Amino acid sequence: TEEALNHAQRLESVGQLTGGIAHDFNNLLTVIQGNLQVLEELPALAPNALVQQLLSAAKRASRRGAELTGKLLAFSRRQRLQPSAVDTSGLLHSLADMLRRTLDQRIRIEIDTARDCPPVMADPGQLESALLNIAINARDAMPEGGTLRFRTEACGALPPALHNASNNDATTHFVAISITDSGTGMSDDVKERAFEPFFTTKEVGRGTGLGLSTVYGFINQSRGAVAIDSTVGQGTTVTLYLPQQAQPQPPTRAEERADETIPL
Ligand code: ADP
């Protein structure tokens, strides 16, 4: 748990730092892009093919820079979450439909949602983007195709190893959402570092190393937990634990008595 706390603190300070840098950088990029636009439209330069080629290369590069700073900003923003009761089965079915349409056809998508799985309390938009992040990692781990499976299960208390400062209330029950791929898997080293901001094994331009750290931040803020189980050559399962929507508790005897004595 101390480790989890350290991790959360490190994430927070990295978040503040990158947020500041990304913000300033974005402003500079806006200036660069604006000037490139003006240059491109200057009549004197229009006939020069080389100039036009260089300008459009510079514009492409600054557009990529803007995309990257956008991701950094999304990561560092301490998002204001708007939790509501989310039906995970519905969310996963619509995500799976979208993935079937967009991912490589060699990736089989399966869903196995528990009947009567209680709703979870989470921000639905953020939950969807967390799942999408994990699904895209799974896709990247299966370049030749494979199986991507979503499962949900009501699971009572958290596995003790996952307790941390934000989720150690013993009365909360959880739903486990797991995403399993049949991809490359992770070595122990990679697994250890997978949640670190900026840790990536992907080539420059493909990975930012912000996917899983963003997922980690969101799940922690939602008083949940996340675990990775992975075997090299077999695949990876990422499991998100989110609190079940609180069930209305039957009133205790004391509360019932209090009700009886409230003057009308
Ligand atoms: P990115 O995807 O940009 O690299 P992430 O934080 O999402 O950043 O992931 C960090 C690293 O964890 C990846 O570069 C990859 O090495 C590893 N990883 C994440 N998901 C998987 C997966 N499903 N299978 C294998 N490796 C994974």
Boltz pocket constraint, residues with backbone or C-beta under 6 A from the ligand:
constraints:
  - pocket:
      binder: B
      contacts: [[A, 133], [A, 134], [A, 137], [A, 138], [A, 141], [A, 181], [A, 183], [A, 184], [A, 185], [A, 186], [A, 190], [A, 193], [A, 194], [A, 195], [A, 196], [A, 199], [A, 200], [A, 201], [A, 202], [A, 206], [A, 207], [A, 208], [A, 209], [A, 210], [A, 211], [A, 212], [A, 213], [A, 236]]
      max_distance: 6.0
